[in-house]
Amino acid sequence: MSDLGSEEGSESAEAAKGIGEYEGDRNSEGQRHGFGKALLPNGDTYEGEYECGLRNGPGTYRFKSGALYTGTYLQNKKHGKGVFFYPDGSKYAGDWVHDQRQGYGEYLYANGDSYTGEWANNKRHGQGTYVYKDTGSKYVGCWVNGIQDGPAELIHRNYRFKGRFLNGKPLGHGKFIFDIGCEQHGEYIQPVQEKEEEEEEEPPLPLEPIWKASEITKLTPWSPHYEDLLASRESAEAGGAVAEEDKNSINFTEEGGGQEPSSEVLDPESEAGGEGEERREEEVNQGQEDKEITDLGE
C-alpha cells in the first residue's frame, strides 16, 4: 500500500543509467538534494523536498491514474501530516507513520460515510466516530483493528443505544435511550448455535445477538460497568412505575412508524445499506488503496 515503488526504482536507475527526468537542486555528490521536480518513467510526478536522493520533507506526489498525496515524507515514506486523494473520490487527511495511516485522521469514503478518530497500521483503532451518510446514524466509541469493539454509543435519529460491542456486534448489558424521556434497560445475549446431526461442509454463520429487555426507567447515568449498578438502582416512584406487562417492550416512533429495539437496529450492516464494517474496509481500504494504488506502479 505504498506509492514508493515507481520512484524508488527510477531513482536507483537514474544513478546507474541516467533514466527519468529531474529538475532541481543536487548535493556535491550529484544526488537530488533540496527542492526539485521529478517526472518518472511511468508518468508519475513528484514535486517537493529531497535529501540525499530520497523524498524528505514536504512534497506532492501525483499518480498518472489521478491519485495524489500531498504532505510530508521521511526517507521516501509518507510520515507526519498528509492528505491522500484516492481515484474513487475517497480521501484521508491526518497522521502518517512510515507509510501507514497512524495517529489521528479523517477518512471520507466514496459512498459518503466518514470516520474521524484514531488509527494504527492503516486501520481504525482506538477512539473514533463513524457516520453513515444514508441514515445519519453514527457510532461513537472504541475500535480494535478496524472493528467496533468496546464501550460505545450508537446514535440514531430519535433514540440511541449505549453499551458494549464485541467484534462489531453489541453484546452484554446496555440501554436504549429515547427522546421521549425514558430508557429501556437490558442486555444483548449471544444465542447458542444448535448442532446439526450431520456435519456440514461449511461452518454455519454466527447468529445475531438477541436483545432481552429487563425494565423501563426514567433517564439515568450509564457507564461500561452498568451491570454493577443494577442491584443498587432505586425502584421507580409510585406515580411513574411501569406496569409489569410493559417492562419488556416499548414502542418508539421514527419517521411516523413504530418498531421495537432489536439487534437489527444496532447492526452496522443494516445501517449502511447492507454493507458491514468489515466488508466496507475490504472494499474501500484494500480494494481502492491496496489494489488500485499498487496497480499504479508500486
LINQUI-V757909 format. One record per pair of residues at least 12 apart in sequence whose C-alpha atoms are under 10 Angstrom apart, sorted by the first residue. I is the first residue (numbers start at 1). J is the second residue. If there is no record, write none. Layout:
i: {I/I}
j: {J/J}
This chain:
i: {1/1/1/1/1/1/1/1/1/1/1/1/1/2/2/2/2/2/2/2/2/2/2/2/2/3/3/3/3/3/3/3/3/3/3/3/3/3/3/3/3/3/3/4/4/4/4/4/4/4/4/4/5/5/5/5/5/6/6/6/6/6/6/6/6/6/6/6/7/7/7/7/7/7/7/7/7/7/7/7/7/7/7/8/8/8/8/8/8/9/9/9/9/10/10/10/10/10/11/11/11/11/11/11/12/14/15/15/15/19/19/20/20/20/20/20/20/21/21/21/21/21/21/22/22/22/22/22/22/22/22/23/23/23/23/23/23/24/24/24/24/24/24/24/25/25/25/25/26/26/26/26/27/27/27/28/29/29/30/30/31/31/31/31/31/32/32/32/32/32/32/32/33/33/33/33/33/33/33/33/34/34/34/34/34/34/34/34/34/34/35/35/35/35/35/35/35/35/35/35/36/36/36/36/36/37/37/37/37/38/39/40/40/42/42/42/42/43/43/43/43/43/43/44/44/44/44/44/44/44/44/44/44/45/45/45/45/45/45/46/46/46/46/46/46/46/46/47/47/47/47/47/48/48/48/48/48/48/49/49/50/50/50/50/51/51/51/52/53/53/54/54/54/54/54/55/55/55/55/55/55/55/56/56/56/56/56/56/56/56/57/57/57/57/57/57/57/57/57/57/58/58/58/58/58/58/58/58/58/58/59/59/59/59/59/60/60/60/60/60/61/62/63/63/63/63/63/64/64/65/65/65/65/65/65/66/66/66/66/66/66/67/67/67/67/67/67/67/67/67/67/67/67/68/68/68/68/68/68/69/69/69/69/69/69/69/69/70/70/70/70/70/71/71/71/71/71/71/72/72/73/73/73/73/74/74/74/75/76/76/77/77/77/77/77/78/78/78/78/78/78/78/79/79/79/79/79/79/79/79/80/80/80/80/80/80/80/80/80/81/81/81/81/81/81/81/81/81/82/82/82/82/82/83/83/83/83/83/84/85/85/86/86/86/86/86/86/86/86/87/87/87/87/87/88/88/88/88/88/88/88/89/89/89/89/89/89/90/90/90/90/90/90/90/90/90/90/90/90/91/91/91/91/91/91/92/92/92/92/92/92/92/92/93/93/93/93/93/94/94/94/94/94/94/95/95/95/96/96/96/96/97/97/97/98/99/99/100/100/100/100/100/101/101/101/101/101/101/101/102/102/102/102/102/102/102/102/103/103/103/103/103/103/103/103/103/104/104/104/104/104/104/104/104/104/104/105/105/105/105/105/106/106/106/106/106/107/107/107/108/108/109/109/109/109/109/110/110/111/111/111/111/111/111/112/112/112/112/113/113/113/113/113/113/113/113/113/114/114/114/114/114/114/115/115/115/115/115/115/115/115/116/116/116/116/116/117/117/117/117/117/117/118/118/119/119/119/119/120/120/120/121/121/122/122/122/123/123/123/123/123/123/123/124/124/124/124/124/124/124/124/125/125/125/125/125/125/125/125/126/126/126/126/126/126/126/126/126/127/127/127/127/127/127/127/127/127/128/128/128/128/128/128/129/129/129/129/129/129/130/130/130/131/131/132/132/132/132/133/133/134/134/134/135/135/135/135/135/135/136/136/136/136/136/137/137/137/137/137/137/137/137/138/138/138/138/138/138/138/138/139/139/139/139/139/139/139/139/139/140/140/140/140/140/141/141/141/141/141/141/142/142/142/143/143/143/143/144/144/144/145/146/146/146/146/146/147/147/147/147/147/147/147/147/147/148/148/148/148/148/148/148/148/148/148/149/149/149/149/149/149/149/149/150/150/150/150/150/150/150/150/150/150/151/151/151/151/151/151/151/151/151/152/152/152/152/152/152/153/153/153/153/154/154/154/154/154/154/155/155/155/156/156/156/156/156/157/157/157/157/158/158/158/158/158/158/158/158/159/159/159/159/159/159/159/159/159/159/159/160/160/160/160/160/160/160/160/161/161/161/161/161/161/161/161/161/161/161/162/162/162/162/162/162/162/162/162/163/163/163/163/163/163/163/163/163/163/164/164/164/164/164/165/167/168/168/168/168/168/168/168/169/169/169/169/169/169/169/169/170/170/170/170/170/170/170/170/170/170/170/171/171/171/171/171/171/171/171/171/172/172/172/172/172/172/172/172/172/172/172/172/173/173/173/173/173/173/173/173/173/173/173/173/173/174/174/174/174/174/174/174/174/174/174/174/175/175/175/175/175/175/175/175/175/175/175/176/176/176/177/177/177/177/177/178/178/178/178/178/178/179/179/179/180/180/180/180/181/181/181/182/182/182/182/182/182/183/183/183/183/183/183/183/184/184/184/184/184/184/184/184/184/184/184/184/185/185/185/185/185/185/185/185/185/185/185/186/186/186/186/186/186/186/186/187/187/187/187/187/187/187/188/188/188/188/188/188/188/188/189/189/189/189/189/189/190/190/190/190/190/190/191/191/191/191/191/192/192/192/193/193/193/208/208/208/208/209/209/209/209/209/210/210/210/210/211/211/211/211/212/212/212/212/212/213/213/213/213/213/213/214/214/214/215/215/215/215/215/215/215/215/216/216/216/216/216/216/216/216/216/216/217/217/217/217/217/217/217/217/218/218/218/218/220/249}
j: {99/100/122/285/286/288/289/290/291/292/293/294/298/77/78/98/99/100/289/290/293/294/296/297/298/44/61/62/63/67/68/69/76/77/78/99/289/293/294/295/296/297/298/55/61/76/77/78/99/294/297/298/76/294/296/297/298/40/41/42/43/44/45/63/294/296/297/298/20/38/39/40/41/42/44/45/46/54/55/61/76/297/298/40/53/54/55/76/298/40/41/297/298/38/39/40/41/42/31/32/38/40/53/54/53/31/30/31/53/40/41/38/39/40/41/42/43/37/38/39/40/41/45/36/37/38/39/40/45/46/47/35/36/37/38/39/47/36/37/38/47/48/49/50/37/49/50/51/50/51/52/53/51/52/53/52/52/53/52/53/50/51/52/53/54/49/50/51/52/53/54/55/49/50/51/52/53/54/55/56/48/49/50/51/52/53/54/55/56/57/47/48/49/50/51/55/56/57/58/59/48/49/50/55/59/49/50/59/60/61/62/63/64/63/64/296/297/62/63/64/65/296/297/61/62/63/64/65/66/67/68/296/297/60/61/62/63/64/68/59/60/61/62/63/68/69/70/59/60/61/62/70/60/61/70/71/72/73/72/73/73/74/75/76/74/75/76/75/75/76/73/74/75/76/77/72/73/74/75/76/77/78/72/73/74/75/76/77/78/79/71/72/73/74/75/76/77/78/79/80/70/71/72/73/74/78/79/80/81/82/71/72/73/78/82/72/73/82/83/84/84/85/86/87/293/296/297/296/297/86/87/292/293/295/296/85/86/87/88/89/296/84/85/86/87/88/89/90/91/289/292/293/296/83/84/85/86/87/91/82/83/84/85/86/91/92/93/82/83/84/85/93/83/84/93/94/95/96/95/96/96/97/98/99/97/98/99/98/98/99/96/97/98/99/100/95/96/97/98/99/100/101/95/96/97/98/99/100/101/102/94/95/96/97/98/99/101/102/103/93/94/95/96/97/101/103/104/105/94/95/96/101/105/95/96/105/106/107/107/108/289/109/110/284/285/288/289/292/293/110/288/289/292/293/109/110/111/284/288/289/292/108/109/110/111/112/288/107/108/109/110/111/112/113/114/284/285/288/289/106/107/108/109/110/114/105/106/107/108/109/114/115/116/105/106/107/108/116/106/107/116/117/118/119/118/119/120/119/120/121/122/120/121/122/121/121/122/119/120/121/122/123/118/119/120/121/122/123/124/118/119/120/121/122/123/124/125/117/118/119/120/121/122/124/125/126/116/117/118/119/120/124/125/126/127/128/117/118/119/124/128/118/119/128/129/130/124/130/285/130/131/133/280/281/284/285/284/288/132/133/134/272/280/284/131/132/133/134/130/131/132/133/134/135/136/138/272/129/130/131/132/133/138/128/129/130/131/132/138/139/140/128/129/130/131/140/129/130/140/141/142/143/142/143/143/144/145/146/144/145/146/145/146/145/146/285/143/144/145/146/147/281/285/142/143/144/145/146/147/148/281/142/143/144/145/146/147/148/149/141/142/143/144/145/146/148/149/150/140/141/142/143/144/148/150/151/152/140/141/142/143/148/152/141/142/143/152/153/154/148/154/277/155/272/268/271/272/273/271/272/271/272/273/156/157/270/271/272/273/155/156/157/271/272/154/155/156/157/160/268/271/272/153/154/155/156/157/160/268/271/152/153/154/155/156/160/161/266/268/152/153/154/155/162/153/154/162/163/164/165/164/165/166/165/166/167/168/166/167/168/167/167/168/277/278/281/165/166/167/168/169/276/277/278/281/164/165/166/167/168/169/170/268/277/278/164/165/166/167/168/169/170/171/163/164/165/166/167/168/169/170/171/224/163/164/165/166/170/174/223/224/225/164/165/170/174/223/224/165/174/175/176/170/176/265/266/267/268/176/177/266/178/254/265/266/271/178/179/254/255/177/178/179/180/252/253/254/255/176/177/178/179/180/181/183/252/253/254/261/175/176/177/178/179/183/265/266/174/175/176/177/178/183/184/185/261/265/266/174/175/176/177/185/222/223/224/226/175/176/186/187/188/222/223/224/225/226/187/188/223/224/225/188/278/266/267/268/269/276/277/278/188/190/208/209/263/266/267/268/187/188/189/190/208/209/210/211/263/266/267/187/188/189/190/208/209/210/211/263/186/187/188/189/190/209/210/211/212/224/226/227/185/186/187/188/189/211/212/213/224/225/226/227/230/186/187/188/211/213/222/223/224/225/226/227/187/188/211/213/214/215/216/220/222/226/261/213/216/261/216/217/218/219/220/218/219/250/251/252/253/219/252/253/218/219/252/253/217/218/219/216/217/218/219/220/250/215/216/217/218/219/220/250/213/214/215/216/217/218/219/247/248/249/250/261/211/212/213/214/215/216/217/226/230/247/248/211/212/213/214/215/216/227/248/209/210/211/212/213/214/227/208/209/210/211/212/213/262/263/208/209/210/211/212/263/206/207/208/209/210/211/206/207/208/209/210/206/207/209/205/206/207/262/263/264/267/262/263/264/266/267/261/262/263/264/261/262/263/264/248/249/261/262/263/247/248/249/250/261/262/247/248/249/242/243/244/246/247/248/249/250/236/241/242/243/244/246/247/248/249/250/233/235/236/237/240/241/242/247/236/237/240/241/233/261}
